[in-house]
Amino acid sequence: MNKMKQEIVSNKSYHHFLLKFQLPIVRHYVQFSIQLFPTMKKALGMTNRCEDGKYVIFLDYDDMTYTEVVDEAHRLIEDFHLGDFYIFSLDRPDSYHAICCTKLTVQKCQDVINASSADQAFKQAPRFFKRNRWILRIGKKGKRDAPNFEIRIHGYKDQPEAIGHLLFLKDYYGADVNLANDNPNNEKVQFINYETFNRV
């Protein structure tokens, strides 16, 4: 008698359909797997890599309340001795971006991101992009609005910071940034047009 197993897994990024059945003659199982992804949308993003090869911290949160994101920013500041965090709300409930402009090596940056509650796919983004950098959307995506600056979480003042990223947050979002360590050699910020899932 044929035995058939089917499974449907669904999350915000894709639908996964699994069909497994046994062939009556050879007594082997055959398995088919199909993944359906949403349509892709173009978006403008900013990367976290600095001109000198250091990195700032980008975090992308889903299903996290505002209080949880703020509390985690405080924890990461203490755990890793970081500078200020800047929190941005998205136009979906419980969705936020967090940026800390403290300059770190790529490994240290990865350690901070791994220690956060950020979206798992975002944590692995460099593996998918095949480049050592993370990207956060800064503009609109389809019908979705650009991120909106919410609050600055104060951190330690003795850390080297990416002035280019700080100035962008100030000029583009009107963020209340700390420019105490400003210098005349402002760094360039890298922007990129990229494709992302349309989950509207």
VOPAGU-2260 file (C-alpha; in pm, 1 decimal, decimal comma):
REM VOPAGU-2260
SITE   aa  ch    i         X         Y         Z
SITE  MET   A    0       0,0       0,0       0,0
SITE  ASN   A    1     136,0     340,3     -94,5
SITE  LYS   A    2     220,7     569,5     189,5
SITE  MET   A    3     213,5     939,8     116,6
SITE  LYS   A    4     337,5    1218,4     335,1
SITE  GLN   A    5     280,5    1583,2     265,1
SITE  GLU   A    6     391,6    1889,7     454,3
SITE  ILE   A    7     337,4    2260,9     406,4
SITE  VAL   A    8     566,3    2508,6     580,0
SITE  SER   A    9     495,1    2878,1     554,0
SITE  ASN   A   10     664,4    3188,3     688,5
SITE  LYS   A   11     699,3    3551,9     588,0
SITE  SER   A   12     964,3    3476,3     327,9
SITE  TYR   A   13     839,1    3169,9     142,5
SITE  HIS   A   14     596,8    2876,0     119,9
SITE  HIS   A   15     752,0    2530,2     123,3
SITE  PHE   A   16     556,3    2230,4      -8,6
SITE  LEU   A   17     690,7    1880,4      56,1
SITE  LEU   A   18     542,0    1564,0     -98,6
SITE  LYS   A   19     685,7    1220,5     -14,1
SITE  PHE   A   20     553,9     881,3    -127,8
SITE  GLN   A   21     670,5     520,9    -164,2
SITE  LEU   A   22     697,1     336,9    -494,7
SITE  PRO   A   23     516,4       1,3    -458,6
SITE  ILE   A   24     767,5    -203,8    -661,3
SITE  VAL   A   25    1112,1     -87,9    -553,6
SITE  ARG   A   26    1006,7      11,4    -203,6
SITE  HIS   A   27    1194,7     338,4    -224,7
SITE  TYR   A   28    1062,6     673,7    -127,7
SITE  VAL   A   29    1042,4     961,0    -373,0
SITE  GLN   A   30    1033,4    1314,8    -240,2
SITE  PHE   A   31     940,4    1635,0    -419,0
SITE  SER   A   32    1006,3    1974,7    -267,4
SITE  ILE   A   33     879,9    2306,3    -401,8
SITE  GLN   A   34     947,8    2652,4    -260,7
SITE  LEU   A   35     739,2    2948,9    -367,9
SITE  PHE   A   36     892,1    3288,8    -299,7
SITE  PRO   A   37     717,4    3626,1    -314,3
SITE  THR   A   38     786,4    3862,4    -602,0
SITE  MET   A   39    1101,8    4071,0    -577,2
SITE  LYS   A   40    1106,8    4448,4    -544,6
SITE  LYS   A   41    1390,3    4692,2    -607,3
SITE  ALA   A   42    1495,2    4896,9    -306,8
SITE  LEU   A   43    1765,1    5150,7    -223,3
SITE  GLY   A   44    1983,9    5050,6      65,5
SITE  MET   A   45    2287,7    5161,6     261,5
SITE  THR   A   46    2572,7    4923,9     341,3
SITE  ASN   A   47    2752,6    4906,2     673,6
SITE  ARG   A   48    3106,7    4887,3     533,1
SITE  CYS   A   49    3329,6    5191,3     584,0
SITE  GLU   A   50    3601,4    5314,8     349,1
SITE  ASP   A   51    3874,8    5197,0     586,0
SITE  GLY   A   52    3743,0    4838,4     587,0
SITE  LYS   A   53    3572,1    4862,7     924,9
SITE  TYR   A   54    3199,0    4805,9     979,3
SITE  VAL   A   55    2913,2    4968,1    1165,9
SITE  ILE   A   56    2630,1    4764,2    1315,3
SITE  PHE   A   57    2304,3    4718,2    1125,1
SITE  LEU   A   58    2013,5    4523,3    1278,0
SITE  ASP   A   59    1679,6    4435,4    1118,5
SITE  TYR   A   60    1401,2    4331,0    1356,5
SITE  ASP   A   61    1070,4    4157,1    1285,2
SITE  ASP   A   62     809,2    4065,1    1547,8
SITE  MET   A   63     984,9    4270,7    1816,1
SITE  THR   A   64     810,3    4540,7    2016,1
SITE  TYR   A   65     954,7    4889,4    2046,8
SITE  THR   A   66    1039,0    4825,7    2412,9
SITE  GLU   A   67    1215,1    4499,5    2330,0
SITE  VAL   A   68    1428,1    4667,1    2062,6
SITE  VAL   A   69    1523,9    4954,9    2293,4
SITE  ASP   A   70    1605,0    4716,0    2579,1
SITE  GLU   A   71    1822,7    4505,5    2348,7
SITE  ALA   A   72    2011,4    4813,9    2230,8
SITE  HIS   A   73    2097,0    4891,0    2594,3
SITE  ARG   A   74    2211,0    4531,0    2647,0
SITE  LEU   A   75    2432,2    4525,6    2338,4
SITE  ILE   A   76    2588,6    4858,2    2439,4
SITE  GLU   A   77    2687,3    4712,0    2775,8
SITE  ASP   A   78    2789,3    4368,5    2648,3
SITE  PHE   A   79    3015,5    4503,8    2372,3
SITE  HIS   A   80    3103,0    4853,7    2498,6
SITE  LEU   A   81    2939,4    5027,2    2199,9
SITE  GLY   A   82    2848,7    5383,6    2113,0
SITE  ASP   A   83    2501,4    5523,2    2050,3
SITE  PHE   A   84    2224,2    5323,9    1882,5
SITE  TYR   A   85    1968,1    5483,3    1649,8
SITE  ILE   A   86    1627,8    5315,3    1624,2
SITE  PHE   A   87    1402,0    5342,1    1316,4
SITE  SER   A   88    1043,9    5219,0    1282,0
SITE  LEU   A   89     908,0    5055,0     969,2
SITE  ASP   A   90     551,0    5071,3     840,0
SITE  ARG   A   91     467,9    4720,9     961,9
SITE  PRO   A   92     377,5    4644,0    1324,4
SITE  ASP   A   93     673,5    4544,4    1542,6
SITE  SER   A   94     934,4    4598,9    1270,0
SITE  TYR   A   95    1242,8    4812,4    1332,0
SITE  HIS   A   96    1594,9    4891,4    1216,3
SITE  ALA   A   97    1875,9    4969,1    1457,9
SITE  ILE   A   98    2209,3    5126,5    1365,1
SITE  CYS   A   99    2519,2    5175,9    1577,1
SITE  CYS   A  100    2798,7    5372,8    1410,2
SITE  THR   A  101    3080,0    5233,8    1624,4
SITE  LYS   A  102    3351,7    5104,6    1390,2
SITE  LEU   A  103    3432,9    4734,8    1429,2
SITE  THR   A  104    3616,7    4461,4    1243,7
SITE  VAL   A  105    3390,3    4239,3    1033,8
SITE  GLN   A  106    3428,3    3954,3    1285,6
SITE  LYS   A  107    3339,4    4174,8    1581,8
SITE  CYS   A  108    3046,3    4317,4    1388,5
SITE  GLN   A  109    2924,3    3964,2    1314,5
SITE  ASP   A  110    2957,0    3877,7    1685,0
SITE  VAL   A  111    2730,7    4168,4    1781,4
SITE  ILE   A  112    2474,9    4082,5    1513,3
SITE  ASN   A  113    2475,8    3715,4    1618,8
SITE  ALA   A  114    2420,4    3818,6    1981,3
SITE  SER   A  115    2112,2    4017,6    1882,9
SITE  SER   A  116    1752,7    3908,2    1822,0
SITE  ALA   A  117    1764,2    4038,8    1465,5
SITE  ASP   A  118    1596,5    3851,1    1183,2
SITE  GLN   A  119    1780,7    3524,3    1112,7
SITE  ALA   A  120    1791,3    3580,4     736,7
SITE  PHE   A  121    1942,4    3925,3     793,9
SITE  LYS   A  122    2216,6    3775,7    1010,0
SITE  GLN   A  123    2320,3    3555,7     718,1
SITE  ALA   A  124    2287,4    3829,2     453,7
SITE  PRO   A  125    2659,8    3843,2     359,9
SITE  ARG   A  126    2644,6    3475,0     269,4
SITE  PHE   A  127    2359,2    3539,3      24,6
SITE  PHE   A  128    2507,4    3858,7    -118,6
SITE  LYS   A  129    2850,2    3689,4    -128,8
SITE  ARG   A  130    3006,4    4009,8       0,2
SITE  ASN   A  131    3108,8    4097,4     354,7
SITE  ARG   A  132    2848,9    4362,8     424,8
SITE  TRP   A  133    2495,8    4405,4     550,8
SITE  ILE   A  134    2233,7    4629,0     389,5
SITE  LEU   A  135    1941,9    4822,9     535,6
SITE  ARG   A  136    1670,5    4978,2     323,2
SITE  ILE   A  137    1660,5    5357,8     339,5
SITE  GLY   A  138    1396,5    5441,5      80,3
SITE  LYS   A  139    1052,6    5322,1     -18,6
SITE  LYS   A  140     986,9    4967,3    -135,5
SITE  GLY   A  141     684,2    4937,9    -358,8
SITE  LYS   A  142     398,7    5090,1    -161,1
SITE  ARG   A  143     589,5    5077,0     163,9
SITE  ASP   A  144     724,7    5392,4     325,0
SITE  ALA   A  145    1085,6    5466,3     411,6
SITE  PRO   A  146    1202,4    5396,5     769,8
SITE  ASN   A  147    1130,1    5667,0    1026,8
SITE  PHE   A  148    1375,8    5778,1    1297,6
SITE  GLU   A  149    1245,2    5717,3    1650,9
SITE  ILE   A  150    1510,6    5754,4    1919,8
SITE  ARG   A  151    1880,2    5767,6    1999,1
SITE  ILE   A  152    2002,2    5529,4    2271,3
SITE  HIS   A  153    2309,5    5672,8    2440,2
SITE  GLY   A  154    2619,1    5455,4    2458,3
SITE  TYR   A  155    2987,4    5499,0    2537,0
SITE  LYS   A  156    3163,9    5807,7    2401,9
SITE  ASP   A  157    3514,2    5663,3    2370,7
SITE  GLN   A  158    3453,1    5453,4    2058,9
SITE  PRO   A  159    3565,5    5540,8    1702,5
SITE  GLU   A  160    3262,0    5618,6    1489,5
SITE  ALA   A  161    3182,3    5625,9    1118,2
SITE  ILE   A  162    3131,6    5997,1    1055,3
SITE  GLY   A  163    2991,9    5941,3     706,2
SITE  HIS   A  164    2715,2    5717,8     837,9
SITE  LEU   A  165    2640,4    5958,7    1122,6
SITE  LEU   A  166    2610,1    6255,0     886,2
SITE  PHE   A  167    2379,3    6057,1     660,4
SITE  LEU   A  168    2151,4    5968,6     951,4
SITE  LYS   A  169    2144,2    6334,9    1049,7
SITE  ASP   A  170    2085,8    6478,7     702,3
SITE  TYR   A  171    1851,0    6212,5     561,8
SITE  TYR   A  172    1646,2    6114,0     867,4
SITE  GLY   A  173    1692,3    6416,1    1092,0
SITE  ALA   A  174    1840,1    6186,2    1354,7
SITE  ASP   A  175    1979,9    6337,5    1674,2
SITE  VAL   A  176    2335,3    6213,6    1617,5
SITE  ASN   A  177    2648,3    6251,6    1824,9
SITE  LEU   A  178    2917,0    6428,9    1623,0
SITE  ALA   A  179    3155,5    6482,9    1914,0
SITE  ASN   A  180    3424,3    6284,6    1732,4
SITE  ASP   A  181    3374,2    6469,8    1402,9
SITE  ASN   A  182    3671,9    6535,4    1178,8
SITE  PRO   A  183    3720,2    6712,2     843,6
SITE  ASN   A  184    3782,1    6385,3     656,8
SITE  ASN   A  185    3422,7    6269,8     627,1
SITE  GLU   A  186    3398,1    5919,8     487,8
SITE  LYS   A  187    3180,7    5820,9     196,7
SITE  VAL   A  188    2883,7    5593,8     254,1
SITE  GLN   A  189    2811,6    5318,1       4,9
SITE  PHE   A  190    2456,2    5287,8    -129,9
SITE  ILE   A  191    2320,2    5004,7    -339,3
SITE  ASN   A  192    2009,2    4920,1    -537,1
SITE  TYR   A  193    1915,2    4564,4    -446,7
SITE  GLU   A  194    1630,2    4317,8    -480,3
SITE  THR   A  195    1428,9    4215,5    -176,8
SITE  PHE   A  196    1115,2    4010,4    -118,3
SITE  ASN   A  197     788,5    4199,9    -154,4
SITE  ARG   A  198     589,3    4105,4     153,2
SITE  VAL   A  199     327,8    4379,9     130,0
